[in-house]
Amino acid sequence: MEHDARRINAHHGEVAPGEIAIGVIIGRTSEFFDFFVYAIASVLVFPKLVFPNTDPLTATLYSFAIFALAFIARPIGSLIFIWVDREYGRGLKLTIAIFLLGGSTAAVAFLPGYAQIGAWSGILLALFRIGQGVALGGAWDGLASLLALNAPEGKRGWYAMIPQLGAPIGLIIASALFAFFITSLSAVDFLEWGWRYPFFVAFAINVVALFARLRIVSTPEYATLFESRELQPSPVIDTVRNQGRNVLIGAFAPLASFAMFHMVTVFPLSWVFLFTKEDPTRFLLIEIFGAVFGILATIASGYIADRIGRRSLLGGCAIAIAVFSGFAPQLLDGGAIGEVVFMVTGFILLGFSFGQSSGVVSSNFGSTYRYTGAALTSDLAWLVGAGFAPFVALYLSYHFGLLAAGAYLLSGALATLAALGINKELANKIS
């Protein structure tokens, strides 16, 4: 497939940053759509379908524990698929990874419930979730790095935010689909078969995204960059040995963004669904409304970062998130108006911070280690900052009140400030 795609695109010549950007947005939107479809189902479906014999809170915590498995498996996927990349090429690697991702997601759509197969329902769900995580590790295509390499001078922040647009777009599509089926179907029909359709849609989107990404990966210029080692996958052990400090700093630098990521997406949905009488459809619509502001803030982050620097913007956002953590719980518990203010404010802060969270320390990587270093940094950042966030936030909030969720958010902001400070100190020493 990779050979044929390169032959088809041999006439294409130079790859324009705008074309790369389109491929990046499509690819990231498909990945985040998968993420949010599963995340929403983890709150609205799996606790009742897979764990009906426990109380709603415990069932949701079990569901969130399985949710975390993908983030644990993701680094393993990177190890496997970086080897595939080195041995057989990026096109084959990407094709296998995307079909594994789509296949694992589609398999969830056929999941029998506890009533049909007992505990095997949870075991199968865990296996499918691990498959998603392994595939996400392999779905790293280097397009974001290629986009950065092709960014015009003075536009690095602008092009850095483009891949991040996939998150709010994916959330809007996933939330809209679930809201539609919840509204259109009875509760029984939705739980029996209606929730399965978004997973089928996810598979279709993955196939479209695959061809959009192969369209870029197979171009001669991309192959030239690959062969010149600008985007050469280096051995993982060698990368960790030489760039381990940069990988760790890069993993902790976006923790404020990732903590905020779940504070305005997965966690509030679970809190509202479990502890209020509010219709989940209404809150999904509030999330869609907030995500629109998130898109605008993400776009604005590129403009601001090019003027004050990405590190300065991330540091300022971490401080703002720390301040927000002090009154965010009261907003979430403040009724309809409080929820809207919470979501809009949260998504604006998320857009500014998440828009520049990737690649803030990527310039520290030498060209030899840039591709693998960026992949490992992303894997660890999602594992540390996002993997267990819904579980921890819900557990702490139930046992210690919503203020504990604010404290969790504050810890992410402090971790970001510490990582940015260390990164600045290292940069000064190197210079």
N, C-alpha and C positions, 0 to 999 in steps of 0.2 A: 504493500500500500504506500509506504514511504517513497519507494523507488518510482512508482507510477505518479505520485503527486509531484515529485520533483520534476519529472519529465513534462507533466502538464504545465507546470508553472515556470519552466525554464526560460520562457520569453519575458517573464514579468520584470526582471531587472531589479532596480533598487526598491527597497521596501520603505514606504513613507511612514513617518510616525503615526499619522492618522489611521492608516490601515492596520498597523500593529495595535493601536488603541482599540479599534473595533473588535479585533480578535480577543484582546485581553478582557474587555467588558463582557463579551458573550461568554467566554470561558468562566470568568469569576461569577457571573450571574447564575450560570448553571450550577456551579458548586454551592453557592450560597442558597439557591433555591432548594437543592437537596437538603442542605443543613436545616433550613427553616421548616420545610415540610416535615422532616423527622422531629424537629424540636416541638412544633405545635402538636403533633400526634403524641409526643411524650407526655403532654399535659392533658389533652382532651380524649385520647383514645386508649393508649397502652395500659394505663392504670386500671381501667374497667375491663379491657379485653384480655389482658395477660395476667393481671393480679387481682381478680375480683374477690378473692377470699380474704383480703386484708382491708384495713380502713383506708379511706382515700389518701390521707397524708403518707402513710407507709407505702402504699402502692405507687404514689408519685415519686417518692424517694427511690424506690426500686427502679422505676422507669428512668430516673435521672442517672442512676448508677450505670445502667446499660448505655445510656446516652454518652457517658464518659469514655466508654470502651473505644470509640472511634479515634479519640485523641491519643489514647495510649497506643493504638495500633498504627497511627499515622507515621511515626518515626521508623517503625519496622517496614512499612511500605516504601519509605524513602530509601532505606538500605537495599531493599530488593530491586527497586526499579532504577536506582542509580546504576546498579550493576547491569541491568538490561540495557540501559541507555549507553553505557560504555561498550557493551559487547555487540548490540544489534541495532542501535540507532534510536533517535528520539521519536521518530514516527511510530515505530513498533511499540515502544514503551508507552507512548501516549494512547495509542489505540487500545492496548490491553487494559491500561488503567481506567480509561473512560468506560469501556464495556464492563469491566468489573464493578465500577461505581454504579453504572446504570442497572446492571444485573442485580446487584445487591439491593438497590433501592426498589426495583420492580418486585424482587422476591418478597420484600416487606408487604407489598400490596396483596400477596396471596397468603399471608400469615394466618394460620388457624388460631383461634382463641383458646383460652384455658378450658372452656366448656367442651371443646372438641378433642384436645390432645393433652390436657393437663399441663404439668410443669414443662413439657417439651416446647410449649409455646414461648416461654421465656428463654429457653436455651436457643431455639431457632432465632429469636429476635436478637439475642446477643451475638450469634454467629453472623447474621446479616449485618449487624452494626460494625463488627470487626472487619468484615469485607469492605464496607464503606470507608473505614479508616485506612486500611491498607491501600485502597484505590486512591484516596485523596493524597497520600504520600507520593504515589506515582504520577498523579495528575499535574505535578509541578513541571511546567513546560519551559520555564526561563523567559517567557514572553515579557514579563514585567521588567526583567533585567535588560532584555533587548530594547524595550521601550525607553528605559533610562539611558542606555548607550546612544540611542538615536534622538534623545531630547535636545532641542536647541539650547544654546547657552542662555542661562538666566531663566529657564523654564523647567528646571528639575522638579520643583515642588508641584507645578501644574501637572506634569506627566506622572509624578508619583501618586497623585490622588486618583488617577483614572481607574486603576484596578480596583480601588476601594469602593467605587460606585456600585459594584456588583452586589454588595451586602444590602443596602437599602432597596435596590431594585428587586433582588431575590425575595426579600421580606415582603414587599408590597404584593408581588405575584402570589406567593404562598399564602399570605393572610387573606387575600381576596378570594382565592379558591376555597379555602376552608370556610370563610364567612358565607360564600355562596351556597355550599352544600349544607351547612348547618341551618341556614335560613330556608332552603328549599325542601329539606327532608325532615321527616319525623326523627325524634331522638333514636328510636329503634332502628330505622333504616340507615341513619348516619353511622351508628356504631357497627351495624352489620356489614354494610358495603359502601356507603357514601364516602367514608374517609379514605378509601383505597384509591380513588381516582387521581388525587394529586400525586401519588407515587408513580402512576402510569405516565402522567404528564412529565414528571421529572426524568423518566427514562427517555422520552422523546426529545426533551430539551438537551439532554446529554449528547444524543446522537448529532443534533444540529451543531452543538458546541464543538464536538470532535472535528467535524469537517471545517468549521470556521478556524480552528486552531491549526489543523493540518495545512490549511491554505497558507498560513504564515510560516510554519515550521519547515515546509518543503521548498521555500523559495531559495534561490541560489545565494542571496546575501546572508540569510540566516545560516546556511551551510558554511559559508565563508567565515562568519563569526565563530561558529562552532569549531571549525578546523584551526582557526588562529588562536584557540584556547581562551578567547574572551568569554565563551560560554561552555567551556570544556568541563564535563563532570569529573571532578577529582575523587580519588578514593576517600571514603568516609573517614577511615582511621587516620590517614595522612592529614585530612582537613582538620579534624579535631585536635590532632597533635600540634599543628601549626597555628590554628586559628580558634582554639577552644575558648579563649577569653572573649574574643569578639562575638562568638556564637552565644555565649552566656549573656553578655551585655545586651546583644540584640534581642534575646529572648525576654529579658526583664524590662527593656525600655518601653514596650507598648502595654504593660500590664494595666495601666490606668484605662486605656482604651478598651481592652478586653474585659475588664471588670465592668465598665460602663456598658459594654456591648450586651452583656447578659442582664444587666440591671434594667434595661429598657426593652428587652425582647422576651426571653424565655421566663425569667424569674417573675416579673409582674403578672404575666398571664397565669402562672401557676398560683400565685397568691390570690389574685382576684377570683379565679375559678374555685379554689378550695375554701376560701374564708369570707367570701361575700356572696350575695344572691344575684350578682350582676350577670347578665346574659353575656356569654363569651363572644358572641358575634359583635356586640357593641365594643368590647375592648379590642377585638381584632381591627375594627374600623378606626379606633383611636390610634392603634399602632401604625396603621397605614397613613393616617394623617400626620403622625409624628415623623414617619420615615420620609415623607416629602420634605420636611424641614431638614432632615438628615442629609438628603441629596444636595440641597442648596448649601448647607454648611460644608459638606465635603468638597464641593466645587470651589467655595470661597477659600477653603484651606490651601488649595493650590496657589491661588492668587496671593494670599498673605505670606505663605511660606517662602515664596520667591523674593519677598521684600524684607522679611525679618529673619529668615532661616528656619529650617525644619526643627532644629533642636530647640530654638527659642519658642516656637509655636507649641511644640509638644510639652515643654516645661510649663508654659503659661496655661495650657489646657489641663495639665496634671494639677496645678494649683486650683484652677476653677472647679475641677472634679472633686478635689478635697473639700472645697467650700460647699459644693452641692451635696456632698455626702452628709453634711450636718443637718439639712432640712429635707432631703429627698424622702426619707421614710414618712414624715408627716404629710407630705404631698400625696404619696401613694395611698395613705390611709385617710385622705381628706375628702372622699366622695368624688362625684363626677368631675367637678371643676378641678379639684386637686390632681386627679389622674391625668387630665388633659395637660395641665401645667407641667406635671412631672414628665410626661412623655415628650412633649415638645421641647422643654428645656434639656432633657436628657439626650434627645436625638441631636439637638444642635451641638451640645458639647461632644457627643460621640462623633458627629460629622467632622468637626474641627480636629479632633485628636486622631480618630481612626483614619481620616483622610491622609495623614502623614506618618502613620505608625509603621508602615513597612519601609525598610531600607534606610532608616535613620542612621544606622551604623554600617550600612553596606559599603560605603566608601572606604572603610577600614580593611575590607578584604582585597587582597591582591587579585589580579585577573585570573590567576591559576585556580584560586579557591572561590571565586565569586559565585559560581552556579551552585555548587554543593553547599557552600557556607550559607547562602541565602535560603536554600531549601531546609537545612537543619535548623536555622534560626526560626523560620516560620513554624516548623513542626513543634519545637520546644515552646515557643511563645503561645501557641494555641493550647498546648498541653498544660502549661503552668497557669496561664491566664484565663483559659476558657473551659477546659475539659470538665473540671469539677465545680465550676462556678454555680450552676443552677442548684446542684445538690447542696453545696455548702450554704448558699444564701437562704434556701428554703429551710434547711435544718436549723440554722442559727436564728432565723426570724421566728420560727415556731416556738423554739425553746427560750429565746431571750428577747423577743420582740423585734419589730422592724428596725429599731436603732442598730441592732447587730448587723443587719444588711448594709446600713450606712457605714459601719466600722469596716466591713469587708471591702467596700468600695474605697474607703480611705486608705486601706493598706495597699491597694493597687496603685493609687496615686503616689504614695510615698515610695513604693518600689520603682516607679518610673523616674521620679526625681533623683533617686539614688543612682540608678543606672545611667541617666543622662549626665549626672555629675562625674561619675567615674569615666564615662566615655570622653567627656570634655578634658578631663585631667590627662588621660592617655594621649589624646590628640595634641595637647600642648607639649607633652614630653617628646612625642615623635617629631613635632615641628621644631 
